[in-house]
């Protein structure tokens, strides 16, 4: 198991809870016609977020991403990059640092943040002042 977080282009996602969860499901079906390892396919704000986050949490090499074994021993982060989102799978050993860093960088770059692995699945949106506000949770 991994600790999963997602950032997204706030303008592309529905603001209300149920439509947002449906949008999230659609995004993670990976039906877009491009490589999900190329940051050039996403928005400028998400590209800037990615450029910062990989400095702290290096990307898993592509040959390891295709390995179907459980990720209990993973040390790098698996990034899945769509046109309007970046889905990140972190090792559980990095949960605190990953959450703090993603929260800070999401606010800094003005992108939304969905705490996929949280029990209450909080969704945060940019507040326009370099931070985030809680939009909804279970």
C-alpha positions in Angstrom: 0.0 0.0 0.0 1.0 3.5 -0.6 0.0 6.9 0.7 -1.8 8.6 -2.1 -2.4 12.3 -2.6 -3.6 14.3 -5.6 -3.2 17.9 -6.8 -5.4 19.3 -9.5 -6.2 22.4 -11.5 -8.9 23.9 -9.4 -10.6 25.5 -12.4 -11.0 22.1 -14.0 -12.7 20.3 -11.0 -16.2 20.6 -9.7 -16.5 22.5 -6.4 -19.2 20.4 -4.8 -18.4 17.0 -3.1 -20.3 14.4 -5.1 -19.5 15.9 -8.6 -15.9 16.2 -7.5 -15.7 12.6 -6.5 -17.1 11.6 -9.8 -14.6 13.8 -11.6 -11.8 12.3 -9.5 -12.9 8.8 -10.6 -13.0 9.8 -14.3 -9.5 11.3 -14.0 -8.0 8.2 -12.4 -9.3 5.9 -15.1 -6.4 7.2 -17.2 -8.3 7.5 -20.4 -6.4 10.5 -21.8 -4.3 9.8 -24.9 -0.8 10.7 -23.7 2.0 9.4 -21.4 1.1 9.8 -17.8 4.8 10.3 -16.9 5.3 13.5 -18.9 4.7 16.8 -16.9 4.5 18.7 -20.2 0.9 17.5 -20.7 -0.5 19.3 -17.6 -1.2 22.9 -16.7 1.6 25.5 -16.1 0.7 25.6 -12.4 0.8 21.8 -12.0 4.1 21.8 -14.0 5.6 24.3 -11.5 4.3 22.2 -8.6 5.9 19.1 -10.1 9.2 20.8 -10.6 9.3 21.6 -6.9 7.9 18.3 -5.5 10.4 16.1 -7.3 13.2 18.0 -5.6 12.0 16.7 -2.3 10.4 13.4 -3.5 12.2 11.9 -6.5 10.2 10.2 -9.2 10.2 6.4 -9.3 12.1 5.2 -12.4 9.8 4.1 -15.2 11.0 0.5 -15.2 10.0 0.3 -11.5 6.5 1.8 -12.2 5.7 -1.1 -14.4 6.7 -3.7 -11.8 3.4 -5.3 -10.6 4.8 -6.2 -7.2 3.5 -4.6 -4.0 5.1 -1.3 -3.2 5.9 -2.0 0.4 9.6 -1.5 -0.3 9.2 1.6 -2.4 11.5 4.5 -1.6 10.7 6.9 -4.5 7.4 8.5 -5.4 5.2 7.3 -8.2 3.7 10.3 -10.2 0.8 9.9 -12.6 0.3 13.1 -14.5 -2.9 14.0 -16.4 -4.0 17.2 -18.2 -5.6 18.5 -15.0 -4.1 16.5 -12.1 -1.0 14.9 -10.6 -1.6 11.7 -8.6 1.2 10.9 -6.2 1.9 7.6 -4.4 4.4 8.0 -1.6 5.9 5.4 0.7 4.1 5.2 4.0 7.3 6.1 5.8 7.1 9.6 4.2 3.5 10.3 5.2 4.1 13.4 7.4 6.7 15.0 5.2 4.7 14.3 2.0 1.5 15.7 3.4 3.2 18.9 4.7 5.1 19.4 1.5 2.2 18.8 -0.8 0.0 21.1 1.3 2.6 23.9 1.2 3.3 23.6 -2.5 -0.3 23.3 -3.5 -1.0 26.6 -1.8 2.1 28.2 -3.2 1.2 27.2 -6.8 -2.6 27.8 -6.5 -3.7 24.2 -7.2 -6.3 22.1 -5.4 -5.3 19.3 -3.1 -7.2 16.0 -2.5 -6.1 13.8 0.4 -7.0 10.5 -1.2 -5.6 8.3 1.6 -7.3 10.2 4.4 -10.2 8.6 6.2 -12.3 11.7 5.5 -10.8 12.4 2.1 -10.4 16.2 2.5 -10.4 18.4 -0.6 -8.6 21.7 -0.3 -8.9 24.6 -2.8 -6.6 27.7 -3.3 -7.5 30.7 -1.2 -6.0 33.2 -3.5 -3.4 34.2 -0.9 -0.9 31.4 -1.2 -2.8 29.0 1.0 -5.6 26.6 0.9 -9.1 26.3 2.5 -11.1 23.2 3.2 -13.7 22.8 0.5 -15.3 19.5 1.6 -14.7 16.2 3.4 -16.6 13.1 4.3 
